Amino acid sequence: MILRRTFIVTTLLVVAMVACKKDAKVIEAPVDEITKLPQVTAIGAGTFGAIVKGKAFIGKITECIYSHDNNYPDYYNFTLTAIDAGKNTIQISLPIVSKLAEKNSYTLNNMTFSHWAGKYTDGAATENIYQTNATNNGTVSFSKADDENKIFSGTFSFIAVNSAGEKVTITDGRFDTHFIYIEK
């Protein structure tokens, strides 16, 4: 009788443990989105990343152009564009009246001759363009501006708004790339 009870109790325990295992769901800790971004470097690594709407944006740089217009000796223009796997794009444009230099920061606001802008385009709806303005703005800072080796590296963040007034927040941005220099 004792042997039979032991057998029944043991069987019930095994069944309960198996049932618990089947019902137990493995909960994985969410991966911190920032750890998905490329490292902050300053070697011309060709990297671009940011946190957009709370998710990692890993972009392929499609253009990095730095130009100078000889008709206007102090006028320079910097444009950096990257696209991710979902066809979303981030662009930073800086029409500036002095040469870019390391350790300089620029405010991203309205896109005019004397102001700078950050722009985000939702790849699912290319007409859904978010841009910085006087109220919703940000910064870009250059940690490396190497004319000899044609390398720009830096960080950025901004808030941009679309025509419907919806906002997108871009944080922890970083880039490290070679640029094309154009003298006009």
mmCIF file of the C-alpha atoms, coordinates in Angstrom:
data_MODEL
# 
_entry.id   MODEL 
# 
loop_
_atom_site.group_PDB 
_atom_site.id 
_atom_site.type_symbol 
_atom_site.label_atom_id 
_atom_site.label_alt_id 
_atom_site.label_comp_id 
_atom_site.label_asym_id 
_atom_site.label_entity_id 
_atom_site.label_seq_id 
_atom_site.pdbx_PDB_ins_code 
_atom_site.Cartn_x 
_atom_site.Cartn_y 
_atom_site.Cartn_z 
_atom_site.occupancy 
_atom_site.B_iso_or_equiv 
_atom_site.pdbx_formal_charge 
_atom_site.auth_seq_id 
_atom_site.auth_comp_id 
_atom_site.auth_asym_id 
_atom_site.auth_atom_id 
_atom_site.pdbx_PDB_model_num 
ATOM 1   C CA . MET A 1 1   ? 0.000  0.000  0.000   1.00 0.00 ? 1   MET A CA 1 
ATOM 2   C CA . ILE A 1 2   ? 2.798  2.383  0.899   1.00 0.00 ? 2   ILE A CA 1 
ATOM 3   C CA . LEU A 1 3   ? 4.539  1.504  -2.315  1.00 0.00 ? 3   LEU A CA 1 
ATOM 4   C CA . ARG A 1 4   ? 1.376  2.218  -4.272  1.00 0.00 ? 4   ARG A CA 1 
ATOM 5   C CA . ARG A 1 5   ? 0.938  5.646  -2.553  1.00 0.00 ? 5   ARG A CA 1 
ATOM 6   C CA . THR A 1 6   ? 4.543  6.520  -3.218  1.00 0.00 ? 6   THR A CA 1 
ATOM 7   C CA . PHE A 1 7   ? 4.070  5.582  -6.856  1.00 0.00 ? 7   PHE A CA 1 
ATOM 8   C CA . ILE A 1 8   ? 0.889  7.692  -7.152  1.00 0.00 ? 8   ILE A CA 1 
ATOM 9   C CA . VAL A 1 9   ? 2.447  10.705 -5.395  1.00 0.00 ? 9   VAL A CA 1 
ATOM 10  C CA . THR A 1 10  ? 5.581  10.464 -7.530  1.00 0.00 ? 10  THR A CA 1 
ATOM 11  C CA . THR A 1 11  ? 3.515  10.180 -10.707 1.00 0.00 ? 11  THR A CA 1 
ATOM 12  C CA . LEU A 1 12  ? 1.408  13.184 -9.732  1.00 0.00 ? 12  LEU A CA 1 
ATOM 13  C CA . LEU A 1 13  ? 4.542  15.240 -8.995  1.00 0.00 ? 13  LEU A CA 1 
ATOM 14  C CA . VAL A 1 14  ? 6.073  14.329 -12.355 1.00 0.00 ? 14  VAL A CA 1 
ATOM 15  C CA . VAL A 1 15  ? 2.832  15.179 -14.187 1.00 0.00 ? 15  VAL A CA 1 
ATOM 16  C CA . ALA A 1 16  ? 2.580  18.488 -12.307 1.00 0.00 ? 16  ALA A CA 1 
ATOM 17  C CA . MET A 1 17  ? 6.196  19.371 -13.146 1.00 0.00 ? 17  MET A CA 1 
ATOM 18  C CA . VAL A 1 18  ? 5.719  18.548 -16.826 1.00 0.00 ? 18  VAL A CA 1 
ATOM 19  C CA . ALA A 1 19  ? 2.492  20.549 -16.920 1.00 0.00 ? 19  ALA A CA 1 
ATOM 20  C CA . CYS A 1 20  ? 4.224  23.500 -15.270 1.00 0.00 ? 20  CYS A CA 1 
ATOM 21  C CA . LYS A 1 21  ? 7.052  23.333 -17.765 1.00 0.00 ? 21  LYS A CA 1 
ATOM 22  C CA . LYS A 1 22  ? 4.637  23.438 -20.679 1.00 0.00 ? 22  LYS A CA 1 
ATOM 23  C CA . ASP A 1 23  ? 2.792  26.429 -19.234 1.00 0.00 ? 23  ASP A CA 1 
ATOM 24  C CA . ALA A 1 24  ? 5.914  28.302 -18.188 1.00 0.00 ? 24  ALA A CA 1 
ATOM 25  C CA . LYS A 1 25  ? 6.877  30.946 -20.719 1.00 0.00 ? 25  LYS A CA 1 
ATOM 26  C CA . VAL A 1 26  ? 10.430 32.031 -21.013 1.00 0.00 ? 26  VAL A CA 1 
ATOM 27  C CA . ILE A 1 27  ? 10.521 35.796 -20.617 1.00 0.00 ? 27  ILE A CA 1 
ATOM 28  C CA . GLU A 1 28  ? 13.589 37.301 -22.177 1.00 0.00 ? 28  GLU A CA 1 
ATOM 29  C CA . ALA A 1 29  ? 14.780 40.669 -21.029 1.00 0.00 ? 29  ALA A CA 1 
ATOM 30  C CA . PRO A 1 30  ? 14.352 43.257 -23.803 1.00 0.00 ? 30  PRO A CA 1 
ATOM 31  C CA . VAL A 1 31  ? 17.586 44.145 -25.530 1.00 0.00 ? 31  VAL A CA 1 
ATOM 32  C CA . ASP A 1 32  ? 18.572 47.704 -24.830 1.00 0.00 ? 32  ASP A CA 1 
ATOM 33  C CA . GLU A 1 33  ? 18.137 49.485 -28.164 1.00 0.00 ? 33  GLU A CA 1 
ATOM 34  C CA . ILE A 1 34  ? 21.229 51.642 -27.628 1.00 0.00 ? 34  ILE A CA 1 
ATOM 35  C CA . THR A 1 35  ? 23.439 48.541 -27.548 1.00 0.00 ? 35  THR A CA 1 
ATOM 36  C CA . LYS A 1 36  ? 22.282 47.778 -31.106 1.00 0.00 ? 36  LYS A CA 1 
ATOM 37  C CA . LEU A 1 37  ? 23.779 51.040 -32.381 1.00 0.00 ? 37  LEU A CA 1 
ATOM 38  C CA . PRO A 1 38  ? 27.275 51.219 -33.853 1.00 0.00 ? 38  PRO A CA 1 
ATOM 39  C CA . GLN A 1 39  ? 30.005 52.320 -31.476 1.00 0.00 ? 39  GLN A CA 1 
ATOM 40  C CA . VAL A 1 40  ? 30.943 55.999 -31.364 1.00 0.00 ? 40  VAL A CA 1 
ATOM 41  C CA . THR A 1 41  ? 34.177 56.146 -33.364 1.00 0.00 ? 41  THR A CA 1 
ATOM 42  C CA . ALA A 1 42  ? 36.199 58.741 -35.258 1.00 0.00 ? 42  ALA A CA 1 
ATOM 43  C CA . ILE A 1 43  ? 38.095 56.739 -37.892 1.00 0.00 ? 43  ILE A CA 1 
ATOM 44  C CA . GLY A 1 44  ? 35.869 57.025 -40.980 1.00 0.00 ? 44  GLY A CA 1 
ATOM 45  C CA . ALA A 1 45  ? 34.204 53.661 -40.258 1.00 0.00 ? 45  ALA A CA 1 
ATOM 46  C CA . GLY A 1 46  ? 31.146 54.399 -42.404 1.00 0.00 ? 46  GLY A CA 1 
ATOM 47  C CA . THR A 1 47  ? 28.715 53.969 -39.514 1.00 0.00 ? 47  THR A CA 1 
ATOM 48  C CA . PHE A 1 48  ? 25.428 55.697 -38.735 1.00 0.00 ? 48  PHE A CA 1 
ATOM 49  C CA . GLY A 1 49  ? 22.845 55.020 -36.061 1.00 0.00 ? 49  GLY A CA 1 
ATOM 50  C CA . ALA A 1 50  ? 20.265 56.626 -33.785 1.00 0.00 ? 50  ALA A CA 1 
ATOM 51  C CA . ILE A 1 51  ? 17.262 55.836 -31.637 1.00 0.00 ? 51  ILE A CA 1 
ATOM 52  C CA . VAL A 1 52  ? 14.074 56.749 -33.543 1.00 0.00 ? 52  VAL A CA 1 
ATOM 53  C CA . LYS A 1 53  ? 10.698 56.374 -31.827 1.00 0.00 ? 53  LYS A CA 1 
ATOM 54  C CA . GLY A 1 54  ? 12.458 54.292 -29.159 1.00 0.00 ? 54  GLY A CA 1 
ATOM 55  C CA . LYS A 1 55  ? 13.940 51.787 -31.652 1.00 0.00 ? 55  LYS A CA 1 
ATOM 56  C CA . ALA A 1 56  ? 17.440 51.404 -33.090 1.00 0.00 ? 56  ALA A CA 1 
ATOM 57  C CA . PHE A 1 57  ? 17.902 52.961 -36.535 1.00 0.00 ? 57  PHE A CA 1 
ATOM 58  C CA . ILE A 1 58  ? 20.964 51.419 -38.185 1.00 0.00 ? 58  ILE A CA 1 
ATOM 59  C CA . GLY A 1 59  ? 21.565 53.343 -41.370 1.00 0.00 ? 59  GLY A CA 1 
ATOM 60  C CA . LYS A 1 60  ? 23.624 52.985 -44.487 1.00 0.00 ? 60  LYS A CA 1 
ATOM 61  C CA . ILE A 1 61  ? 25.121 56.347 -45.414 1.00 0.00 ? 61  ILE A CA 1 
ATOM 62  C CA . THR A 1 62  ? 23.962 57.256 -48.914 1.00 0.00 ? 62  THR A CA 1 
ATOM 63  C CA . GLU A 1 63  ? 25.684 60.627 -49.057 1.00 0.00 ? 63  GLU A CA 1 
ATOM 64  C CA . CYS A 1 64  ? 28.060 62.764 -47.088 1.00 0.00 ? 64  CYS A CA 1 
ATOM 65  C CA . ILE A 1 65  ? 28.925 65.865 -49.054 1.00 0.00 ? 65  ILE A CA 1 
ATOM 66  C CA . TYR A 1 66  ? 30.865 68.882 -47.897 1.00 0.00 ? 66  TYR A CA 1 
ATOM 67  C CA . SER A 1 67  ? 30.963 71.695 -50.426 1.00 0.00 ? 67  SER A CA 1 
ATOM 68  C CA . HIS A 1 68  ? 32.370 75.181 -50.770 1.00 0.00 ? 68  HIS A CA 1 
ATOM 69  C CA . ASP A 1 69  ? 31.217 77.870 -53.187 1.00 0.00 ? 69  ASP A CA 1 
ATOM 70  C CA . ASN A 1 70  ? 34.124 80.051 -54.377 1.00 0.00 ? 70  ASN A CA 1 
ATOM 71  C CA . ASN A 1 71  ? 31.669 82.852 -55.225 1.00 0.00 ? 71  ASN A CA 1 
ATOM 72  C CA . TYR A 1 72  ? 30.939 83.090 -51.497 1.00 0.00 ? 72  TYR A CA 1 
ATOM 73  C CA . PRO A 1 73  ? 34.265 82.564 -49.698 1.00 0.00 ? 73  PRO A CA 1 
ATOM 74  C CA . ASP A 1 74  ? 32.737 81.861 -46.302 1.00 0.00 ? 74  ASP A CA 1 
ATOM 75  C CA . TYR A 1 75  ? 29.874 79.633 -47.454 1.00 0.00 ? 75  TYR A CA 1 
ATOM 76  C CA . TYR A 1 76  ? 30.081 75.892 -46.834 1.00 0.00 ? 76  TYR A CA 1 
ATOM 77  C CA . ASN A 1 77  ? 27.403 73.211 -46.975 1.00 0.00 ? 77  ASN A CA 1 
ATOM 78  C CA . PHE A 1 78  ? 27.325 69.838 -45.217 1.00 0.00 ? 78  PHE A CA 1 
ATOM 79  C CA . THR A 1 79  ? 24.737 67.167 -46.037 1.00 0.00 ? 79  THR A CA 1 
ATOM 80  C CA . LEU A 1 80  ? 24.612 63.716 -44.465 1.00 0.00 ? 80  LEU A CA 1 
ATOM 81  C CA . THR A 1 81  ? 21.909 61.201 -45.414 1.00 0.00 ? 81  THR A CA 1 
ATOM 82  C CA . ALA A 1 82  ? 21.375 57.628 -44.203 1.00 0.00 ? 82  ALA A CA 1 
ATOM 83  C CA . ILE A 1 83  ? 18.697 55.018 -44.913 1.00 0.00 ? 83  ILE A CA 1 
ATOM 84  C CA . ASP A 1 84  ? 17.752 51.963 -42.848 1.00 0.00 ? 84  ASP A CA 1 
ATOM 85  C CA . ALA A 1 85  ? 16.387 48.552 -43.863 1.00 0.00 ? 85  ALA A CA 1 
ATOM 86  C CA . GLY A 1 86  ? 12.801 49.876 -43.676 1.00 0.00 ? 86  GLY A CA 1 
ATOM 87  C CA . LYS A 1 87  ? 13.619 52.682 -46.137 1.00 0.00 ? 87  LYS A CA 1 
ATOM 88  C CA . ASN A 1 88  ? 13.371 55.326 -43.387 1.00 0.00 ? 88  ASN A CA 1 
ATOM 89  C CA . THR A 1 89  ? 15.849 58.166 -43.839 1.00 0.00 ? 89  THR A CA 1 
ATOM 90  C CA . ILE A 1 90  ? 17.586 60.656 -41.609 1.00 0.00 ? 90  ILE A CA 1 
ATOM 91  C CA . GLN A 1 91  ? 19.227 63.724 -43.089 1.00 0.00 ? 91  GLN A CA 1 
ATOM 92  C CA . ILE A 1 92  ? 21.265 66.483 -41.499 1.00 0.00 ? 92  ILE A CA 1 
ATOM 93  C CA . SER A 1 93  ? 21.876 69.657 -43.516 1.00 0.00 ? 93  SER A CA 1 
ATOM 94  C CA . LEU A 1 94  ? 24.161 72.481 -42.471 1.00 0.00 ? 94  LEU A CA 1 
ATOM 95  C CA . PRO A 1 95  ? 24.514 75.530 -44.697 1.00 0.00 ? 95  PRO A CA 1 
ATOM 96  C CA . ILE A 1 96  ? 27.150 77.373 -42.683 1.00 0.00 ? 96  ILE A CA 1 
ATOM 97  C CA . VAL A 1 97  ? 29.144 80.553 -42.943 1.00 0.00 ? 97  VAL A CA 1 
ATOM 98  C CA . SER A 1 98  ? 32.385 79.119 -41.624 1.00 0.00 ? 98  SER A CA 1 
ATOM 99  C CA . LYS A 1 99  ? 34.389 75.975 -42.105 1.00 0.00 ? 99  LYS A CA 1 
ATOM 100 C CA . LEU A 1 100 ? 33.315 72.967 -40.027 1.00 0.00 ? 100 LEU A CA 1 
ATOM 101 C CA . ALA A 1 101 ? 35.663 72.299 -37.151 1.00 0.00 ? 101 ALA A CA 1 
ATOM 102 C CA . GLU A 1 102 ? 36.084 69.680 -34.445 1.00 0.00 ? 102 GLU A CA 1 
ATOM 103 C CA . LYS A 1 103 ? 34.353 70.297 -31.127 1.00 0.00 ? 103 LYS A CA 1 
ATOM 104 C CA . ASN A 1 104 ? 31.748 72.568 -32.768 1.00 0.00 ? 104 ASN A CA 1 
ATOM 105 C CA . SER A 1 105 ? 28.033 72.092 -32.189 1.00 0.00 ? 105 SER A CA 1 
ATOM 106 C CA . TYR A 1 106 ? 25.220 73.425 -34.346 1.00 0.00 ? 106 TYR A CA 1 
ATOM 107 C CA . THR A 1 107 ? 21.530 73.866 -33.604 1.00 0.00 ? 107 THR A CA 1 
ATOM 108 C CA . LEU A 1 108 ? 19.234 72.022 -35.985 1.00 0.00 ? 108 LEU A CA 1 
ATOM 109 C CA . ASN A 1 109 ? 16.130 74.145 -36.574 1.00 0.00 ? 109 ASN A CA 1 
ATOM 110 C CA . ASN A 1 110 ? 14.663 75.795 -39.706 1.00 0.00 ? 110 ASN A CA 1 
ATOM 111 C CA . MET A 1 111 ? 16.186 74.946 -43.076 1.00 0.00 ? 111 MET A CA 1 
ATOM 112 C CA . THR A 1 112 ? 17.296 78.272 -44.483 1.00 0.00 ? 112 THR A CA 1 
ATOM 113 C CA . PHE A 1 113 ? 20.600 79.723 -45.617 1.00 0.00 ? 113 PHE A CA 1 
ATOM 114 C CA . SER A 1 114 ? 21.597 80.714 -42.099 1.00 0.00 ? 114 SER A CA 1 
ATOM 115 C CA . HIS A 1 115 ? 19.993 77.846 -40.171 1.00 0.00 ? 115 HIS A CA 1 
ATOM 116 C CA . TRP A 1 116 ? 20.450 74.116 -40.034 1.00 0.00 ? 116 TRP A CA 1 
ATOM 117 C CA . ALA A 1 117 ? 17.994 71.275 -40.166 1.00 0.00 ? 117 ALA A CA 1 
ATOM 118 C CA . GLY A 1 118 ? 17.367 67.686 -39.227 1.00 0.00 ? 118 GLY A CA 1 
ATOM 119 C CA . LYS A 1 119 ? 14.903 65.659 -41.272 1.00 0.00 ? 119 LYS A CA 1 
ATOM 120 C CA . TYR A 1 120 ? 13.326 62.222 -40.904 1.00 0.00 ? 120 TYR A CA 1 
ATOM 121 C CA . THR A 1 121 ? 11.279 60.502 -43.606 1.00 0.00 ? 121 THR A CA 1 
ATOM 122 C CA . ASP A 1 122 ? 9.069  57.542 -42.791 1.00 0.00 ? 122 ASP A CA 1 
ATOM 123 C CA . GLY A 1 123 ? 9.879  54.872 -45.377 1.00 0.00 ? 123 GLY A CA 1 
ATOM 124 C CA . ALA A 1 124 ? 6.382  53.418 -45.247 1.00 0.00 ? 124 ALA A CA 1 
ATOM 125 C CA . ALA A 1 125 ? 4.955  56.765 -46.368 1.00 0.00 ? 125 ALA A CA 1 
ATOM 126 C CA . THR A 1 126 ? 7.601  58.832 -48.149 1.00 0.00 ? 126 THR A CA 1 
ATOM 127 C CA . GLU A 1 127 ? 5.344  61.873 -48.101 1.00 0.00 ? 127 GLU A CA 1 
ATOM 128 C CA . ASN A 1 128 ? 5.443  61.724 -44.286 1.00 0.00 ? 128 ASN A CA 1 
ATOM 129 C CA . ILE A 1 129 ? 8.378  64.056 -43.722 1.00 0.00 ? 129 ILE A CA 1 
ATOM 130 C CA . TYR A 1 130 ? 9.357  65.321 -40.289 1.00 0.00 ? 130 TYR A CA 1 
ATOM 131 C CA . GLN A 1 131 ? 11.603 68.396 -40.042 1.00 0.00 ? 131 GLN A CA 1 
ATOM 132 C CA . THR A 1 132 ? 13.094 70.475 -37.297 1.00 0.00 ? 132 THR A CA 1 
ATOM 133 C CA . ASN A 1 133 ? 11.871 74.035 -36.883 1.00 0.00 ? 133 ASN A CA 1 
ATOM 134 C CA . ALA A 1 134 ? 12.200 76.951 -34.460 1.00 0.00 ? 134 ALA A CA 1 
ATOM 135 C CA . THR A 1 135 ? 10.197 75.098 -31.777 1.00 0.00 ? 135 THR A CA 1 
ATOM 136 C CA . ASN A 1 136 ? 11.163 71.484 -32.452 1.00 0.00 ? 136 ASN A CA 1 
ATOM 137 C CA . ASN A 1 137 ? 14.902 71.351 -32.881 1.00 0.00 ? 137 ASN A CA 1 
ATOM 138 C CA . GLY A 1 138 ? 18.108 69.621 -31.852 1.00 0.00 ? 138 GLY A CA 1 
ATOM 139 C CA . THR A 1 139 ? 21.894 69.620 -32.185 1.00 0.00 ? 139 THR A CA 1 
ATOM 140 C CA . VAL A 1 140 ? 24.707 68.049 -34.140 1.00 0.00 ? 140 VAL A CA 1 
ATOM 141 C CA . SER A 1 141 ? 28.219 68.036 -32.677 1.00 0.00 ? 141 SER A CA 1 
ATOM 142 C CA . PHE A 1 142 ? 31.407 67.198 -34.536 1.00 0.00 ? 142 PHE A CA 1 
ATOM 143 C CA . SER A 1 143 ? 34.052 65.214 -32.669 1.00 0.00 ? 143 SER A CA 1 
ATOM 144 C CA . LYS A 1 144 ? 36.200 64.938 -35.796 1.00 0.00 ? 144 LYS A CA 1 
ATOM 145 C CA . ALA A 1 145 ? 36.425 67.208 -38.834 1.00 0.00 ? 145 ALA A CA 1 
ATOM 146 C CA . ASP A 1 146 ? 39.486 66.001 -40.723 1.00 0.00 ? 146 ASP A CA 1 
ATOM 147 C CA . ASP A 1 147 ? 39.920 67.729 -44.088 1.00 0.00 ? 147 ASP A CA 1 
ATOM 148 C CA . GLU A 1 148 ? 43.115 65.842 -44.947 1.00 0.00 ? 148 GLU A CA 1 
ATOM 149 C CA . ASN A 1 149 ? 41.612 62.356 -44.540 1.00 0.00 ? 149 ASN A CA 1 
ATOM 150 C CA . LYS A 1 150 ? 38.082 63.554 -45.382 1.00 0.00 ? 150 LYS A CA 1 
ATOM 151 C CA . ILE A 1 151 ? 36.464 62.236 -42.200 1.00 0.00 ? 151 ILE A CA 1 
ATOM 152 C CA . PHE A 1 152 ? 33.524 63.632 -40.249 1.00 0.00 ? 152 PHE A CA 1 
ATOM 153 C CA . SER A 1 153 ? 32.418 62.054 -36.981 1.00 0.00 ? 153 SER A CA 1 
ATOM 154 C CA . GLY A 1 154 ? 29.925 63.236 -34.438 1.00 0.00 ? 154 GLY A CA 1 
ATOM 155 C CA . THR A 1 155 ? 26.693 62.896 -32.535 1.00 0.00 ? 155 THR A CA 1 
ATOM 156 C CA . PHE A 1 156 ? 23.206 64.308 -33.001 1.00 0.00 ? 156 PHE A CA 1 
ATOM 157 C CA . SER A 1 157 ? 19.689 64.393 -31.622 1.00 0.00 ? 157 SER A CA 1 
ATOM 158 C CA . PHE A 1 158 ? 16.559 66.258 -32.613 1.00 0.00 ? 158 PHE A CA 1 
ATOM 159 C CA . ILE A 1 159 ? 12.798 66.477 -32.456 1.00 0.00 ? 159 ILE A CA 1 
ATOM 160 C CA . ALA A 1 160 ? 11.043 66.987 -35.772 1.00 0.00 ? 160 ALA A CA 1 
ATOM 161 C CA . VAL A 1 161 ? 7.419  67.524 -36.746 1.00 0.00 ? 161 VAL A CA 1 
ATOM 162 C CA . ASN A 1 162 ? 5.377  66.639 -39.846 1.00 0.00 ? 162 ASN A CA 1 
ATOM 163 C CA . SER A 1 163 ? 2.644  68.686 -41.539 1.00 0.00 ? 163 SER A CA 1 
ATOM 164 C CA . ALA A 1 164 ? -0.025 67.089 -39.292 1.00 0.00 ? 164 ALA A CA 1 
ATOM 165 C CA . GLY A 1 165 ? 1.831  68.228 -36.169 1.00 0.00 ? 165 GLY A CA 1 
ATOM 166 C CA . GLU A 1 166 ? 2.998  64.723 -35.224 1.00 0.00 ? 166 GLU A CA 1 
ATOM 167 C CA . LYS A 1 167 ? 6.463  64.587 -33.689 1.00 0.00 ? 167 LYS A CA 1 
ATOM 168 C CA . VAL A 1 168 ? 9.322  62.144 -33.962 1.00 0.00 ? 168 VAL A CA 1 
ATOM 169 C CA . THR A 1 169 ? 12.150 62.101 -31.428 1.00 0.00 ? 169 THR A CA 1 
ATOM 170 C CA . ILE A 1 170 ? 15.622 61.065 -32.537 1.00 0.00 ? 170 ILE A CA 1 
ATOM 171 C CA . THR A 1 171 ? 18.242 60.541 -29.833 1.00 0.00 ? 171 THR A CA 1 
ATOM 172 C CA . ASP A 1 172 ? 21.699 59.031 -29.348 1.00 0.00 ? 172 ASP A CA 1 
ATOM 173 C CA . GLY A 1 173 ? 22.596 59.654 -33.002 1.00 0.00 ? 173 GLY A CA 1 
ATOM 174 C CA . ARG A 1 174 ? 26.132 58.977 -34.122 1.00 0.00 ? 174 ARG A CA 1 
ATOM 175 C CA . PHE A 1 175 ? 28.015 58.979 -37.410 1.00 0.00 ? 175 PHE A CA 1 
ATOM 176 C CA . ASP A 1 176 ? 31.567 58.296 -38.534 1.00 0.00 ? 176 ASP A CA 1 
ATOM 177 C CA . THR A 1 177 ? 32.191 58.573 -42.243 1.00 0.00 ? 177 THR A CA 1 
ATOM 178 C CA . HIS A 1 178 ? 34.357 59.764 -45.087 1.00 0.00 ? 178 HIS A CA 1 
ATOM 179 C CA . PHE A 1 179 ? 32.967 62.669 -47.068 1.00 0.00 ? 179 PHE A CA 1 
ATOM 180 C CA . ILE A 1 180 ? 33.138 63.909 -50.639 1.00 0.00 ? 180 ILE A CA 1 
ATOM 181 C CA . TYR A 1 181 ? 34.458 67.449 -50.931 1.00 0.00 ? 181 TYR A CA 1 
ATOM 182 C CA . ILE A 1 182 ? 33.118 69.612 -53.773 1.00 0.00 ? 182 ILE A CA 1 
ATOM 183 C CA . GLU A 1 183 ? 34.640 72.972 -54.682 1.00 0.00 ? 183 GLU A CA 1 
ATOM 184 C CA . LYS A 1 184 ? 32.385 75.068 -56.910 1.00 0.00 ? 184 LYS A CA 1 
# 
